[in-house]
Amino acid sequence: MSSRVLLLFLSFAVFGCTFSPDTQDPQSNAAVDSLLEQIKLRPQLGRDSSLFLARRALILSDELGYDFGIARSSHLLGAIFYKIGNLDLALNNLHNALHAYEKLKDTQHLAEATSMIGQVYLRSENFDQALVHLREASRLFTTLDDHRGEAQIQGQIGHLFEKSAQYDSALFYQHRALNYFSQHIDSTELALIYDNIGSIYEDLEVYDEAHKNFVIAYEYNHALGHTDDAIVNLNNIGDTYRKRGMYERALSVTRQAYDQALLQQNAYQIQSAARDLSLILLETEHYDSAYHYLDQSYSLNEMIFGQEIAHKIANAQSIFDLEQKQQTILLLEKEKAENRRIAIASFMAVAILLVLIAYSSYQKVAKTSKERKLLQTENELSKAELINAQLNEEKLRTELENKRLLEEQLQMDLEMKNSALSRSALHLIQKNEFLESLRTNLKKIKKSEKEDIHLKIRKLTKSIDLNFNMDEDWEEFENIFQQIHTEFFDQLRAKHPTLTNSEVRLCAMIHINLHSHEIASILNISSDSLRIARYRLRKKLGLEKGENLYNYIVSVG
């Protein structure tokens, strides 16, 4: 009887040590709150660090069933993804936060999350959904008697109506927001509202009112030390002068914006100011200076475009790396926990074995009883081995998941390069069409009377302004094409070494399935010339009559 009691006691000890929660385990509500507090109290944290901590907090909250942690970490992730421009992930996380806040009946945070969802939809130009969520956020702030939050929403709704060209509604909501913040002084909000009102009047071509509001916005931003926003205001003020024909004032203010942008090394604002300076100097017939600033603006625009593409790729890579890190950490933690349980189980199993042997010797227990107890010990060891096998299986699943994430990343890179290739081809088409139009207009100006030349130059200037960002060269097209189809040019030239550069380019455009009129526009030739070029290409490629040219080129590489 006493041996059975001892066996039962030791078995419970093994079970308790092996499967009871670890009191040192940081996976608790307090640990989640600590992670969220780190993000809140350390705004200087980098994007990757903030993403890592917020994602870590969400994983722990899910494991613990900690609803508030799920809500706050999802909310933070949504805000971070919104800031870096990944709007799909921002919406996904913000909607998760919304559901959690509704479950918790946390109206304050529910209103804030709903407002941010509205801003995401506004940024993606889904105005209908943006308006639905902003109005819902306004209703929630009203129930909370949060007048400041409600006023901020009014300003955002006004900005939405401005974007959708509903200017009366835009002014109505901006003035409602202005009324509150004028009584409860908030310089940052006032600067934003006055700038938005100025933009509305500028769109309406009421330049005096636009100028007045831009000046007030500038004064607030200048006093606050918001240098970048103040530069934007100066550029807008210069625009109102230029559009009213006040070129000297326009030149002075825009040069001030240009100089401050140079001092701040703000490439976007340097490009914007340089473009405006070129327009002013063109209007005042300072053509050399106008060309200088136009060329600088064009170069900066290309650089900014490249930086944006690189930024998107870096963001996608960061998210991919973060998922891999999280998977690795989870795997290591599970391995650590399972190894600890296995070690405890093994130690206790050995202890049980020793006690049973000693006790059986002392009591001279029957051989059958001893064998039964040894079998029980072996079962405990088998359980440990089973746990280890399950761990190995989970490790394999994690490796497969990492492989899937890598494939998704590669697919994303391919899609981005295809998008860049399409844009490059489109820009080549638009550039040649614009140059043809420009050549025709210059011929007309040459034949015009002297009295009409100035007017036609101004019209030509507006045409240049509209087509300002269209120019992309063939080298960029070829580089992007070669990144996607790495061996195409080498294999084509190896099979057909007599092909000219023009014929190789024609093959590349046929490979991406451009229409004939698009190819003719890019090569700057007529449709008849293109048919002749295709005919000669077929002969050089040795294609029989009826054999498909596109299918053959695609098969090359």
TIDREN-793449 format. One line per 8 residues: number of its first residue (from 1); for each residue x negated, y, z negated of C-alpha. Coordinates in steps of 0.02 Angstrom, whole numbers. Each point is the difference from the previous one (the first is absolute). Layout:
NUM	X,Y,Z; ...
END
This chain:
1	0,0,0; -139,120,-48; -92,-32,166; 155,50,97; 15,162,-99; -182,42,36; 21,-39,186; 156,110,11
9	-87,144,-89; -151,-3,115; 109,-13,156; 94,157,-50; -166,87,-32; -60,-42,177; 164,58,77; 0,162,-100
17	-181,44,40; 18,-44,183; 164,82,46; 30,138,-129; -24,179,62; -175,72,-23; 6,139,-128; -151,82,85
25	89,6,171; 19,182,59; 157,-43,99; 122,95,-109; 111,151,17; -133,105,-86; -129,-54,129; 115,56,141
33	32,166,-86; -187,24,-21; -31,-26,187; 137,125,45; -69,125,-126; -173,-11,79; 72,54,168; 99,141,-81
41	-142,70,-107; -138,-19,130; 58,91,158; -181,3,60; 9,-187,32; -29,-47,182; 137,-68,113; -66,-178,-9
49	-14,3,-191; 177,69,-19; 68,-131,119; -91,-138,-92; 63,53,-172; 180,27,58; 2,-167,92; -75,-86,-152
57	134,77,-111; 137,-61,119; -66,-179,1; -11,-6,-190; 174,77,-16; 72,-132,118; -81,-141,-100; 66,72,-164
65	171,49,66; -36,177,-62; 131,103,94; -67,172,-48; -175,-51,55; 70,-63,166; 92,164,26; -145,117,-43
73	-135,-99,92; 110,-14,156; 36,187,-11; -186,39,-13; -42,-116,146; 134,86,105; -75,170,-40; -177,-58,42
81	53,-79,166; 98,158,43; -155,106,-33; -110,-106,115; 133,-7,136; 57,-182,-8; 185,40,1; 65,-180,18
89	-90,-59,-157; 51,161,-88; 184,-33,37; -12,-183,-51; -76,40,-170; 114,150,-32; 156,-105,34; -66,-131,-122
97	-23,139,-129; 176,62,37; 78,-170,-37; -100,-16,-162; 51,174,-59; 182,-39,38; -15,-159,-104; -78,101,-143
105	127,143,23; -148,120,1; 84,147,87; -148,121,-9; -122,-116,88; 140,-60,115; 24,179,60; -187,24,27
113	-17,-163,99; 154,41,106; -73,172,37; -165,-77,56; 91,-124,114; 85,150,80; -171,81,27; -66,-160,81
121	148,-5,121; -24,186,35; -183,-26,41; 45,-142,118; 134,114,80; 145,-114,-50; 104,152,-44; 164,-92,-34
129	-74,-115,-132; -104,143,-70; 157,106,-26; 95,-144,-82; -138,-30,-129; -36,184,-33; 184,34,-34; 8,-152,-115
137	-154,65,-92; 84,171,-16; 154,-82,-75; -105,-96,-126; -96,157,-52; 167,89,-22; 64,-137,-117; -162,20,-100
145	23,190,-6; -175,10,76; 14,166,94; -183,3,50; 11,-172,82; 160,52,87; -82,160,66; -147,-99,69
153	122,-114,92; 89,153,73; -167,57,73; -33,-172,73; 174,-7,78; -33,172,74; -163,-63,74; 94,-150,73
161	126,114,87; -144,105,67; -81,-156,75; 166,-46,83; 22,179,67; 154,36,-108; -65,171,-51; 156,72,-85
169	8,-149,-118; -188,6,-24; 6,183,-56; 150,-35,-113; -89,-137,-98; -168,90,-6; 84,154,-74; 86,-108,-131
177	-169,-68,-52; -74,176,6; 137,66,-114; -47,-126,-137; -189,17,10; 12,191,6; 87,-6,-169; -112,-138,-71
185	-166,58,69; -98,-141,82; -131,73,118; -40,-166,84; 182,-33,45; 28,181,52; -150,-5,117; 69,-157,84
193	177,70,16; -56,168,74; -110,-92,125; 147,-112,51; 115,152,20; -134,85,106; -10,-153,112; 189,1,24
201	0,183,53; -148,-32,115; 97,-140,86; 146,123,16; -122,128,74; 43,125,-138; -184,42,-19; 18,148,-121
209	89,-110,-129; -121,-142,32; -147,117,-29; 73,66,-163; 25,-175,-72; -172,-63,57; -82,149,-87; 90,-39,-164
217	-50,-184,13; -181,53,31; -1,113,-154; 61,-142,-111; -124,-127,69; -144,124,-8; 40,39,-183; 13,-186,-41
225	-167,-38,84; 85,-118,125; -126,43,136; 54,-125,134; 183,52,-15; -51,184,6; -95,-32,164; 158,-77,74
233	96,156,-52; -130,114,82; 12,-98,163; 189,18,-5; -14,188,-33; -119,17,148; 126,-93,110; 139,123,-45
241	-113,145,50; -47,-84,165; 179,-42,45; 47,183,-28; -142,59,113; -101,74,-146; -162,-76,61; -126,100,-104
249	85,-48,-164; 25,-177,62; -186,-13,42; -53,70,-171; 112,-115,-104; -37,-155,105; -188,32,-11; 21,11,-190
257	88,-170,2; -137,-70,114; -141,62,-114; 83,-70,-158; 31,-167,86; -185,-6,47; -47,39,-180; 112,-141,-63
265	-59,-118,140; 184,-35,37; -10,-71,177; 187,0,29; 20,184,-45; -158,48,99; 77,-85,152; 167,88,-27
273	-80,172,-23; -115,-27,151; 150,-43,108; 93,156,-57; -155,108,30; -14,-67,178; 182,48,32; -24,177,-69
281	-162,27,99; 82,-66,157; 144,123,-21; -127,142,-18; -97,-64,153; -160,-47,-95; -14,-159,102; -176,-54,-51
289	41,11,-186; 168,-82,30; -85,-146,88; -128,-16,-142; 135,-19,-134; 107,-109,113; -147,-118,28; -38,-4,-187
297	182,-36,-41; 4,-141,129; -159,-79,-72; 67,10,-178; 166,-75,55; -91,-151,72; -100,-19,-161; 157,13,-109
305	90,-129,109; -146,-120,-20; -4,29,-188; 186,-37,-14; -20,-164,93; -149,-45,-110; 100,49,-154; 143,-115,49
313	-119,-145,30; -86,33,-167; 168,3,-90; 52,-165,79; -169,-76,-46; 15,63,-180; 172,-79,-19; -65,-163,74
321	-152,2,-117; 112,38,-148; 110,-151,35; -153,-111,13; -70,66,-165; 167,-27,-87; 12,-178,66; -179,-35,-57
329	30,72,-174; 160,-100,-22; -88,-159,52; -146,31,-118; 117,38,-145; 99,-158,30; -160,-101,14; -62,74,-163
337	163,-36,-91; 11,-177,67; -182,-36,-40; 27,62,-177; 152,-113,-19; -93,-148,73; -147,29,-118; 115,9,-151
345	95,-154,56; -162,-96,28; -70,51,-168; 159,-47,-92; 12,-163,96; -176,-46,-55; 43,50,-178; 156,-108,3
353	-99,-145,70; -132,13,-138; 129,17,-137; 100,-148,65; -155,-110,11; -58,48,-175; 173,-18,-74; 32,-166,86
361	-167,-67,-67; 41,57,-175; 177,-68,2; -42,-152,108; 148,40,109; 52,-132,122; -85,-2,168; 162,31,93
369	33,161,-99; -174,64,39; 21,-34,187; 165,93,2; -79,155,-78; -147,-6,122; 123,-8,146; 86,157,-67
377	-167,89,-1; -32,-52,181; 169,71,48; -51,168,-73; -158,-2,107; 104,-46,154; 109,152,-32; -155,109,-2
385	-58,-76,165; 172,30,74; -8,183,-51; -171,14,81; 68,-77,162; 143,125,0; -126,140,-23; -99,-59,152
393	160,-5,101; 42,179,-51; -177,54,45; 25,-73,175; 164,95,18; -89,161,-49; -134,-30,132; 135,-27,131
401	85,161,-55; -164,96,17; -20,-72,175; 176,58,44; -37,175,-64; -158,5,105; 98,-52,156; 128,136,-36
409	-142,127,-16; -73,-54,168; 172,10,80; 23,174,-72; -170,54,72; 50,-69,171; 167,92,-3; -85,164,-49
417	-126,-19,142; 140,-41,124; 90,157,-60; -158,103,22; -25,-75,176; 178,47,50; -23,176,-67; -164,16,93
425	80,-54,164; 147,117,-27; -117,146,-37; -99,-36,159; 162,6,100; 58,159,-83; -172,82,21; -4,-31,188
433	179,58,21; -39,158,-97; -161,34,98; 96,-21,164; 131,123,-62; -137,119,-58; -86,-8,171; 164,38,88
441	37,147,-115; -175,72,23; 24,-7,190; 164,93,-20; -80,131,-113; -139,26,128; 130,41,133; 105,110,-115
449	6,188,-4; -112,82,-128; 150,63,-99; 60,-181,-28; -169,-75,-50; 9,50,-183; 176,-70,-22; -46,-164,85
457	-158,-17,-106; 108,15,-156; 115,-137,65; -152,-107,40; -64,30,-177; 161,-68,-74; -16,-151,113; -178,-28,-63
465	62,17,-179; 136,-131,28; -122,-121,79; -139,39,-124; -20,-170,-79; 21,-112,153; -181,-21,55; -78,-171,-29
473	-140,-60,113; -27,-165,90; -146,-48,-112; 116,-7,-153; 124,-105,102; -138,-120,53; -70,-14,-177; 170,-40,-76
481	39,-123,142; -167,-89,-27; 33,-16,-188; 161,-94,38; -59,-98,155; -182,-21,-48; -61,-106,145; 112,62,141
489	-122,120,85; -148,-120,-13; 98,-148,69; 78,105,139; -170,67,58; -77,-173,-15; 133,-75,115; 7,149,119
497	-165,98,-6; 44,104,155; 143,91,-88; -24,189,-15; 29,95,-162; 165,67,68; 57,-178,41; -49,-60,-175
505	104,142,-74; 146,-48,112; -14,-180,-65; 5,62,-181; 158,102,30; 84,-147,90; -51,-110,-148; 98,108,-124
513	148,-2,122; 12,186,39; 127,51,134; -66,49,172; 45,183,-20; -91,4,-168; -157,-77,76; 8,123,146
521	14,145,-123; -150,-59,-103; -108,-28,156; 64,164,74; 46,-82,167; 160,-15,101; 114,-153,0; -58,-44,176
529	-182,10,-53; 40,-113,-147; 79,-131,115; -157,3,108; -110,-15,-155; 101,-150,-61; -12,-81,173; -189,21,4
537	-12,-66,-178; 98,-157,47; -121,-30,145; -153,19,-113; 77,-116,-128; 33,-128,137; 186,-15,-36; 111,-92,124
545	161,77,64; 138,-23,-128; -122,-25,-145; 43,117,-145; -133,133,-32; 55,34,-180; -2,-185,-49; -174,-21,71
553	-72,152,-91; 78,-54,-165; -76,-173,21; -175,75,13; -5,48,-183
END
